[in-house]
C-alpha cells in the first residue's frame, strides 16, 4: 500500500511543495530506504522516526519500506520531514486509516520520545497550503501562532506523534488555532526607547528624520561616546508602522532562518540588526552551500546598523553594493540561484580616525595623516556614493548632558515622517512601498524638476565637490524628501542646498 502526504522544503523564503510517498512491501527483507535527493539531516530522519514510533507505541514495519520525496530533482533539507514520514509509514502499513490525510500539509521534527519539536518556515508552509487549496496544515504547537496568521487555512497544533495520528484518524478532535492580528500589532509594536533620551544632537535628529521619511541610508561620523549608537538604535521608533504585507514578508525571512522566537505570530516592529564588525561576508549578505539569508535580509523593512564601519572586512563591505542598489541579494550556486529581499535602511557609524578624536575639540588626536588616510580609505568611493546622508556627530557638552530638559521626542519626529510618507504614498500610488530613496532615473526626472536657482546650486556643487553621477541622483532624492517634509510640491534651492550639505563629508574623507 502506498501512502501520500503533502509537505514542503524551501528555496530562499519560498516554500516548495514536496510529496512524501511511502510504500511498505508485504514481503522481502526488512529495512527502510529514503530517496528523493535528501540532505544529511533528512537521511538521519529514519532513525529518529523509528525510535519515536517505537516509544509512542507503534511498530516500525519489518518489511522493505521505501520513502520517496518528490520531485526527485529538488534537494530536500532540514528535519521537518520527520512527522510526514512517520505518518506515511503508519498509513502505508495499515496501522491507521484516515480520509483526510491528503487534505493537510504536514511539517515537524520528531524527538526520540515522540514529541514534536518546532520547525522553521511555518508561515511560508501555511501560505503554500493556501496556494494549493489544501484544507490546512499540521504543525508543532510552537509554530501554530505563526501559521495561523494566514487566513482560510486550518492550523492544527500538535505536540506529539500520537496527537497527530489521533487527529488524522478522527479519534482526537483538535480545535484549529486562530489569532487576532490587530491585537498582535497592538501588543508588540511599542518600543522601549525614545529619541527624547538623546541629549542635544538636534541637527543629527533632523538628518534621521530625513532618512526615515525618504528611506535614505545614513553614515554617522564622530568621536567615541558622542551618541552614534543611541541615535541609530532609535531610528525605528520614527519609521512608519509595518503594514501587514511588510510584516508577513519580514516574518517569513526570520522564520525560514530560524530567527523567529517560539510562539511569536508576527514581527510587528521593524527589525534592527547589529552584526559585529568581525562578521563574514556570507553572514552579512547571505550564503552557504544551501543559501541562507544574511543580516541584510534579516533587516528587511528595518534597520541594519553597522558600528565601527571601517573595521568590517573589505569584501564584506563591497558585498553591500548590490542590496543597497537593488534591495535584493542574489546568491548563485552550482545547483540553484536564490534571491532574498533586502530593502533595509543602512545606518553606519564610524570614528573620524583610528584613535577616534580627530574632530573632537576636547581631546587631541594622536594619529598621523597617513594613518587617518589609511583608516578612511577602508571605505571605497563606490560604497560611500551609495550612502545618501553623511553627518558629523560631535561630542555632547557637559551642560547638555546634565540638562533636565528632554530632547525632541520620537512622537514629534514620527509625525513629520508620516506626513512626508503620505505625500510619497500619493506620488507613488501604484507602488505603496516605494520611497524617495529608491526612485529610478525616470522618477527623478518626473518628480525632481529644478528651477534656475536650484539648478545653479546643484551645478556648482557638482563642479566644486567633484560628485559622481550616483551622488548627483542621491542629492536629488534627499532634496525631494526635504521638500516633502516642508510640504512643498517643488524642489527649491534651499532643499538642494541642505541635501548637498549631507554630501560634503564624502569628499572630506
C-alpha positions in Angstrom: 0.0 0.0 0.0 1.3 3.5 -0.9 0.5 6.5 1.4 0.9 10.1 0.1 1.2 13.2 2.2 1.9 16.9 1.5 5.0 18.6 2.9 7.4 21.3 1.9 11.1 22.3 1.6 12.5 25.8 1.0 14.1 27.8 -1.8 15.1 31.1 -0.2 12.0 32.2 1.8 9.6 30.4 -0.5 8.1 27.0 0.4 8.3 24.4 -2.3 5.8 21.6 -2.4 7.0 18.1 -1.6 5.0 14.9 -1.8 6.0 12.3 0.7 5.3 8.8 -0.7 5.7 5.7 1.5 5.4 2.1 0.3 5.6 -0.8 2.7 6.1 -4.1 1.0 4.4 -7.3 2.3 7.4 -9.4 1.6 11.2 -9.1 1.3 13.9 -8.2 3.6 13.5 -5.6 6.3 15.0 -2.1 6.0 14.0 1.4 5.1 15.2 3.3 2.1 14.9 7.1 1.7 15.2 8.6 -1.8 14.5 11.9 -3.4 17.7 13.9 -3.1 17.7 14.2 0.8 20.4 16.0 2.6 22.2 14.6 5.7 19.5 15.9 8.2 16.8 14.2 6.1 18.7 10.9 5.8 19.1 10.8 9.5 15.3 11.0 10.0 14.9 7.3 9.5 16.4 6.5 12.9 14.6 9.4 14.6 11.3 8.2 13.1 12.0 4.5 14.0 12.7 5.3 17.7 9.9 7.9 18.0 7.4 5.4 16.7 8.5 2.6 19.0 8.5 4.9 22.0 5.0 6.1 21.0 3.6 2.5 21.0 3.7 1.9 17.2 5.6 -0.9 15.4 8.1 0.0 12.7 7.5 -2.2 9.6 9.5 -5.4 9.4 9.4 -5.5 5.6 11.0 -3.4 3.0 9.9 0.3 3.3 10.6 2.8 0.5 10.2 6.5 1.2 10.3 8.9 -1.8 10.4 12.7 -1.5 9.1 14.0 -4.8 10.0 15.8 -7.0 13.3 13.9 -7.0 15.3 16.6 -8.6 14.8 19.2 -5.8 17.1 19.0 -2.9 15.4 18.4 0.4 16.9 19.7 3.6 16.0 20.0 7.3 14.3 17.8 9.9 10.8 18.9 9.2 10.1 15.7 7.1 10.2 13.5 10.3 6.4 13.9 11.0 5.1 13.3 7.5 7.5 10.3 7.1 6.3 8.7 10.3 2.6 9.3 9.5 3.2 7.9 6.0 4.7 4.8 7.4 1.8 4.2 9.7 -0.8 4.8 7.0 1.1 2.7 4.4 1.4 -0.2 6.9 -2.3 -0.1 7.6 -1.9 0.7 11.3 -4.0 3.8 10.9 -6.8 4.7 8.4 -7.7 8.3 7.5 -9.8 10.0 4.9 -8.2 13.4 5.5 -4.5 12.5 5.1 -4.3 14.3 1.7 -6.1 17.5 2.9 -3.3 18.8 5.1 0.3 19.9 4.7 2.4 18.3 7.4 5.7 19.5 8.9 7.5 18.8 12.1 10.7 17.4 13.7 10.3 14.3 16.0 12.0 13.8 19.3 13.0 10.3 20.2 10.1 10.0 22.7 7.6 11.1 20.1 7.3 14.7 20.9 7.2 17.2 18.1 9.7 20.0 18.1 9.2 23.3 16.4 10.4 23.8 12.9 11.2 26.8 10.8 9.3 28.3 7.9 5.8 27.6 9.3 4.4 30.9 7.8 5.7 30.0 4.3 4.3 26.5 4.7 0.8 27.9 5.6 1.0 30.2 2.6 1.9 27.3 0.4 -1.1 25.3 1.7 -3.4 28.2 0.8 -1.9 28.4 -2.7 -2.5 24.7 -3.2 -6.1 25.0 -1.9 -5.4 22.5 0.9 -7.7 22.4 3.9 -4.9 23.2 6.4 -1.5 22.5 7.9 -0.4 20.3 10.8 2.5 21.9 12.6 4.2 21.9 16.0 2.4 23.8 18.8 5.2 26.4 19.0 4.7 27.2 15.3 0.9 27.4 15.4 0.5 31.1 16.1 2.9 32.0 13.2 1.0 29.8 10.7 -2.4 31.0 12.0 -1.7 34.4 10.5 -2.7 33.0 7.1 -6.5 33.3 6.6 -8.6 30.5 5.2 -6.2 27.8 6.3 -6.9 25.5 9.3 -3.8 25.3 11.6 -3.8 22.2 13.6 -1.2 22.4 16.5 0.2 19.0 17.7 2.7 18.3 20.4 3.3 14.6 19.7 3.1 11.9 17.1 0.2 10.3 19.0 -1.8 13.5 18.7 -1.2 13.8 15.0 -2.3 10.2 14.4 -5.3 10.7 16.6 -6.4 13.8 14.7 -6.0 12.3 11.2 -7.7 9.1 12.3 -10.7 11.1 13.5 -10.3 10.0 17.1 -8.9 13.2 18.6 -10.6 16.5 17.7 -8.2 19.4 17.8 -9.5 22.9 17.6 -7.7 24.9 14.8 -5.5 27.7 16.1 -6.7 31.2 15.4 -5.1 34.6 16.1 -6.2 38.2 16.3 -3.7 40.1 14.1 -4.8 43.5 15.3 -4.1 42.5 18.9 -0.7 41.2 17.9 0.2 44.6 16.4 -1.2 46.5 19.4 0.8 44.4 21.9 4.1 44.1 20.0 4.5 47.4 18.1 5.6 49.5 21.1 9.3 50.5 21.5 11.2 50.7 24.8 13.4 53.6 23.7 12.8 57.1 22.5 14.7 60.0 20.9 13.9 62.2 23.9 16.6 60.3 25.8 19.2 61.7 23.4 20.5 65.0 24.7 21.4 67.6 22.1 22.3 66.4 18.6 19.3 68.1 17.1 21.0 68.6 13.8 21.6 64.8 13.7 18.0 64.1 14.6 17.0 66.3 11.6 19.1 64.1 9.4 17.5 61.0 11.0 14.0 62.4 10.2 15.0 62.9 6.6 16.4 59.4 6.4 13.2 57.9 7.9 11.0 60.0 5.7 12.6 59.0 2.4 14.2 55.6 3.2 17.7 57.0 2.9 20.9 55.5 4.2 23.0 57.3 6.8 26.6 57.5 7.8 27.3 58.9 11.3 30.9 60.2 11.9 32.0 61.3 15.3 34.3 60.6 18.3 33.6 57.8 20.8 30.7 58.4 23.2 29.0 61.1 21.0 25.8 59.1 20.8 26.0 57.4 17.4 24.8 54.1 18.6 21.9 55.7 20.6 20.8 57.6 17.5 21.0 54.6 15.2 19.0 52.2 17.5 16.2 54.8 17.9 15.7 55.2 14.2 12.9 52.5 14.0 10.9 54.5 16.6 10.2 57.2 14.0 9.7 54.9 11.0 6.1 54.3 9.8 4.5 51.2 11.4 4.8 48.0 9.5 1.9 47.1 7.2 0.5 43.6 7.3 2.2 42.8 4.0 5.6 44.1 5.2 5.2 42.2 8.5 4.4 38.9 6.7 7.4 39.2 4.4 9.7 40.1 7.2 8.3 37.3 9.4 8.9 34.8 6.6 12.5 35.7 6.4 13.1 35.3 10.1 11.0 32.1 10.3 12.9 30.4 7.5 16.2 31.5 9.0 15.2 30.1 12.4 15.3 33.5 14.0 11.6 33.8 15.0 11.1 33.3 18.8 8.9 30.3 19.7 5.2 31.2 19.9 5.6 34.5 18.1 3.0 35.1 15.4 4.3 38.1 13.6 7.2 40.6 13.7 5.1 43.8 14.5 8.1 46.0 14.9 10.7 46.9 12.3 13.8 44.7 12.9 17.1 46.2 13.9 20.2 44.1 13.1 23.5 45.0 14.6 26.2 42.5 13.4 29.7 42.7 14.9 32.4 44.1 12.6 34.0 40.6 12.6 31.0 39.2 10.6 32.0 37.4 7.5 30.6 38.2 4.0 28.2 35.2 4.0 26.9 36.2 7.5 26.3 39.7 6.3 24.7 39.2 2.9 23.8 35.5 3.0 25.4 32.4 1.5 26.3 28.8 2.3 26.2 25.6 0.3 22.4 25.7 0.9 21.9 29.5 0.6 20.6 31.1 3.8 19.6 34.7 4.5 22.2 37.1 5.9 21.9 40.2 8.1 20.9 42.4 5.2 17.8 40.2 4.6 17.0 39.8 8.3 16.9 43.7 8.4 14.3 43.7 5.6 12.0 46.7 6.1 14.0 47.6 9.1 17.5 49.0 10.1 20.9 47.5 9.6 23.3 49.2 12.0 27.0 48.7 11.2 29.0 50.1 14.1 32.8 50.6 13.6 32.1 50.7 9.8 35.7 50.7 8.6 36.5 47.7 10.8 34.4 45.4 8.6 36.4 43.4 6.0 36.7 45.0 2.6 34.9 42.1 0.8 32.0 42.2 3.3 31.5 46.0 2.8 31.8 45.7 -1.0 29.2 42.9 -0.9 26.7 45.6 0.3 26.6 47.3 -3.0 24.0 45.1 -4.7 21.5 45.1 -1.9 21.9 48.9 -1.3 21.2 49.4 -5.0 18.6 46.7 -5.8 17.0 45.9 -2.4 17.7 42.2 -3.1 20.5 39.7 -2.6 21.1 37.1 -5.3 23.1 34.1 -4.3 24.3 31.9 -7.1 25.3 28.3 -6.6 26.0 25.4 -8.9 22.7 23.8 -8.3 20.4 26.8 -8.0 20.2 30.6 -7.7 18.3 32.0 -4.7 17.2 35.6 -4.2 16.4 37.2 -0.8 14.6 40.5 -0.3 16.8 43.2 1.4 15.0 46.5 1.5 16.7 47.9 4.6 17.9 51.3 5.8 21.6 51.3 6.4 22.9 53.2 9.4 26.7 53.1 9.6 28.8 54.7 12.3 32.5 55.3 12.4 35.2 57.3 14.1 37.0 60.0 12.1 40.4 58.4 12.7 41.9 55.3 14.4 42.1 56.9 17.8 38.7 58.5 17.3 39.4 62.1 18.3 40.4 63.8 15.1 37.3 66.1 15.1 36.9 66.3 18.9 38.0 69.7 20.3 38.3 68.4 23.8 40.9 65.8 23.1 44.0 65.8 20.8 44.3 63.3 18.0 47.4 61.1 18.1 47.1 59.8 14.6 49.3 60.8 11.7 47.8 62.0 8.4 48.9 58.7 6.8 47.1 56.7 9.5 44.0 58.7 9.0 44.0 58.4 5.3 44.6 54.7 5.5 41.8 54.3 8.0 39.3 56.2 5.9 40.3 54.5 2.7 38.9 51.3 4.0 35.5 52.6 2.8 35.6 52.7 -1.0 34.2 55.6 -3.0 31.5 53.4 -4.8 30.2 52.3 -1.4 30.2 55.8 0.0 28.3 57.0 -3.1 25.5 54.6 -2.1 25.0 56.3 1.3 22.7 59.2 0.9 23.4 61.2 4.1 26.8 61.8 5.8 26.5 63.7 9.1 29.0 64.6 11.8 28.1 63.7 15.3 30.1 65.9 17.7 30.6 65.2 21.4 27.8 66.4 23.7 28.8 69.2 26.2 28.5 68.6 29.9 25.8 71.2 30.4 23.7 69.5 27.7 24.2 66.1 29.3 23.1 67.3 32.7 20.1 69.2 31.4 16.7 68.2 32.8 15.0 69.1 29.5 14.3 66.2 27.2 15.3 66.2 23.6 12.9 66.1 20.7 10.7 63.0 21.3 10.2 60.2 18.8 6.4 61.0 18.6 7.1 64.5 17.2 9.7 63.2 14.8 7.4 60.4 13.7 4.7 62.9 12.9 6.9 64.7 10.5 7.9 61.4 8.9 4.4 60.2 8.5 3.4 63.5 6.9 6.2 63.2 4.3 5.4 59.5 3.7 1.8 60.4 3.0 2.9 62.7 0.2 5.1 59.9 -1.2 2.2 57.4 -1.0 0.1 59.7 -3.1 3.0 60.3 -5.5 3.7 56.5 -6.0 0.1 55.3 -5.7 0.8 52.3 -7.9 3.5 51.0 -5.5 2.8 51.6 -1.8 6.3 50.6 -0.6 8.1 53.0 -3.0 10.1 55.7 -1.2 12.1 58.7 -2.4 15.3 56.9 -1.6 14.6 54.3 -4.2 13.4 56.5 -7.1 14.5 55.4 -10.5 16.1 57.8 -13.0 12.7 58.2 -14.8 11.1 59.1 -11.4 13.8 61.6 -10.7 13.2 63.4 -14.0 9.5 63.5 -13.3 9.4 64.4 -9.6 12.6 66.4 -9.0 12.4 69.2 -11.6 14.5 72.2 -10.6 14.1 75.9 -11.2 17.1 78.0 -12.4 18.3 78.9 -8.9 18.2 75.3 -7.7 19.9 74.1 -11.0 22.7 76.6 -10.4 23.3 75.4 -6.8 23.5 71.8 -7.9 25.8 72.6 -10.8 28.2 74.4 -8.5 28.2 71.6 -6.1 28.9 69.0 -8.8 31.8 71.1 -10.0 33.4 72.1 -6.7 32.9 68.8 -4.9 33.5 66.5 -7.9 30.4 64.5 -7.1 29.7 61.4 -9.2 26.5 60.8 -11.3 25.3 58.5 -8.5 25.9 61.2 -5.9 24.0 63.6 -8.1 21.0 61.4 -8.0 21.3 60.9 -4.3 21.3 64.7 -3.8 18.1 64.9 -5.8 16.4 62.1 -3.8 17.3 63.7 -0.5 16.2 67.1 -1.7 12.8 65.6 -2.7 12.4 64.3 0.8 13.3 67.6 2.4 10.7 69.3 0.2 8.2 66.7 1.3 8.9 67.4 4.9 8.4 71.1 4.1 5.1 70.2 2.4 6.3 71.6 -0.9 5.4 70.4 -4.3 8.5 71.7 -6.0 12.2 71.1 -5.0 13.7 74.6 -4.3 17.2 75.8 -4.0 17.1 75.6 -0.2 16.2 71.9 -0.3 19.0 71.2 -2.8 21.5 73.2 -0.6 20.6 71.1 2.5 20.8 67.9 0.6 24.3 68.9 -0.7 25.3 69.7 2.9 24.8 66.0 3.7 27.2 65.0 0.8 30.1 67.2 1.8 31.7 64.6 4.1 32.3 62.0 1.4 34.9 64.3 -0.3 36.4 65.3 3.1 37.0 61.7 3.8 
